[in-house]
Amino acid sequence: MSMMSIRTATAKDREAIRLVEEHAFGQKMEAGLVDALVDSGDTVLELVAEEDGHVVGHILFSRLYVEHGRSRFPAVALAPLAVEPSFHGTGIGGALIREAHVRLKQAGEKLAIVLGEPAYYGRFGYAHERAANFDSDYQCEALQAVAWDEAPESGKLLYAPAFGTELAA
Ligand SMILES: CC(C)(COP(=O)(O)OP(=O)(O)OC[C@H]1O[C@@H](n2cnc3c(N)ncnc32)[C@H](O)[C@@H]1OP(=O)(O)O)[C@@H](O)C(=O)NCCC(=O)NCCS
């Protein structure tokens, strides 16, 4: 019987993470984004899911600020999330999100933002309504937020520099 486990990503996981990202998205852009976020030190939380000792899932949250006048509220951005295609639909993506949320809340994080499919992320508390008043280059129905505590409802979203404009799509 297979056993899925979730743990913090380590330096030894880099190549395995790159492969999962490439397989899941069918391109190298997201793997490159992960490397850039790690290299720049903007990662807040990075987890991997393992099946029988092999990395088959990956999730990354990076630092994002909500800027309001001269103040900057620290929040987190979920991106990317990837599961090896042969394991899709087995609950790994959901397990990664839930475990990450538990750890982020424990660490005192109050607000998370994602740009993704509402039908999927809505299952984990994300809602466009919570993000609709943020000023963002990525503002659209897919921009969603979940708040675990008091956090700004408006302001400009400042992503880590690794998110170049080419990643907006
Ligand atoms: C999206 C992804 C991470 C989900 O991982 P997963 O381990 O297959 O997800 P889970 O097993 O936890 O959940 C599966 C459920 O989510 C649904 N789902 C998956 N992707 C979805 C999407 N894009 N839109 C709506 N629902 C989706 C499935 O239909 C399934 O529904 P069911 O529970 O009713 O059968 C995975 O499909 C993946 O790596 N996709 C390619 C990369 C990607 O798109 N990442 C997200 C970027 S925003």
The ligand as a MOL file (V3000), in Angstrom:
LIG
                    3D

  0  0  0     0  0            999 V3000
M  V30 BEGIN CTAB
M  V30 COUNTS 48 50 0 0 0
M  V30 BEGIN ATOM
M  V30 1 C -4.3040 21.6040 -9.7110 0
M  V30 2 C -3.5700 20.4120 -9.0940 0
M  V30 3 C -2.4290 20.9130 -8.2310 0
M  V30 4 C -4.5740 19.6240 -8.2420 0
M  V30 5 O -3.8730 18.5880 -7.5910 0
M  V30 6 P -4.6040 17.1760 -7.2540 0
M  V30 7 O -3.7080 16.4470 -6.3300 0
M  V30 8 O -4.9990 16.5170 -8.5230 0
M  V30 9 O -5.9020 17.7180 -6.5010 0
M  V30 10 P -6.8090 16.9510 -5.4720 0
M  V30 11 O -6.6690 15.4720 -5.6830 0
M  V30 12 O -6.5530 17.4940 -4.1350 0
M  V30 13 O -8.2310 17.4430 -5.9130 0
M  V30 14 C -8.7830 16.9170 -7.0740 0
M  V30 15 C -10.0990 17.6230 -7.3330 0
M  V30 16 O -9.8290 18.9680 -7.7630 0
M  V30 17 C -10.4330 19.1560 -9.0200 0
M  V30 18 N -9.5660 20.0380 -9.8160 0
M  V30 19 C -8.2720 19.8460 -10.1480 0
M  V30 20 N -7.8500 20.8560 -10.9230 0
M  V30 21 C -8.8760 21.6950 -11.0550 0
M  V30 22 C -9.0630 22.8970 -11.7670 0
M  V30 23 N -8.0800 23.4760 -12.4610 0
M  V30 24 N -10.2780 23.4870 -11.6990 0
M  V30 25 C -11.2930 22.9380 -10.9890 0
M  V30 26 N -11.1790 21.7920 -10.3100 0
M  V30 27 C -9.9830 21.1720 -10.3580 0
M  V30 28 C -10.5180 17.7850 -9.6280 0
M  V30 29 O -11.5250 17.7380 -10.6110 0
M  V30 30 C -10.8890 16.9410 -8.4260 0
M  V30 31 O -12.2560 17.0790 -8.1490 0
M  V30 32 P -13.0750 15.9620 -7.3150 0
M  V30 33 O -12.4770 15.9400 -5.9210 0
M  V30 34 O -14.4600 16.4950 -7.3090 0
M  V30 35 O -12.8850 14.6950 -8.0540 0
M  V30 36 C -3.0200 19.4470 -10.1690 0
M  V30 37 O -4.0920 19.0650 -11.0160 0
M  V30 38 C -1.9050 20.0330 -11.0190 0
M  V30 39 O -0.7260 19.8860 -10.6870 0
M  V30 40 N -2.2830 20.6720 -12.1320 0
M  V30 41 C -1.3170 21.2500 -13.0400 0
M  V30 42 C -0.6910 22.4640 -12.4410 0
M  V30 43 C -1.7000 23.5000 -11.9870 0
M  V30 44 O -2.6400 23.8190 -12.7190 0
M  V30 45 N -1.4910 24.0270 -10.7720 0
M  V30 46 C -2.3650 25.0190 -10.1960 0
M  V30 47 C -2.0020 26.3530 -10.7040 0
M  V30 48 S -3.0950 27.5940 -10.1260 0
M  V30 END ATOM
M  V30 BEGIN BOND
M  V30 1 1 1 2
M  V30 2 1 2 3
M  V30 3 1 2 4
M  V30 4 1 2 36
M  V30 5 1 4 5
M  V30 6 1 5 6
M  V30 7 2 6 7
M  V30 8 1 6 8
M  V30 9 1 6 9
M  V30 10 1 9 10
M  V30 11 2 10 11
M  V30 12 1 10 12
M  V30 13 1 10 13
M  V30 14 1 13 14
M  V30 15 1 14 15
M  V30 16 1 15 16
M  V30 17 1 15 30
M  V30 18 1 16 17
M  V30 19 1 17 18
M  V30 20 1 17 28
M  V30 21 1 18 19
M  V30 22 1 18 27
M  V30 23 2 19 20
M  V30 24 1 20 21
M  V30 25 1 21 22
M  V30 26 2 21 27
M  V30 27 1 22 23
M  V30 28 2 22 24
M  V30 29 1 24 25
M  V30 30 2 25 26
M  V30 31 1 26 27
M  V30 32 1 28 29
M  V30 33 1 28 30
M  V30 34 1 30 31
M  V30 35 1 31 32
M  V30 36 2 32 33
M  V30 37 1 32 34
M  V30 38 1 32 35
M  V30 39 1 36 37
M  V30 40 1 36 38
M  V30 41 2 38 39
M  V30 42 1 38 40
M  V30 43 1 40 41
M  V30 44 1 41 42
M  V30 45 1 42 43
M  V30 46 2 43 44
M  V30 47 1 43 45
M  V30 48 1 45 46
M  V30 49 1 46 47
M  V30 50 1 47 48
M  V30 END BOND
M  V30 END CTAB
M  END
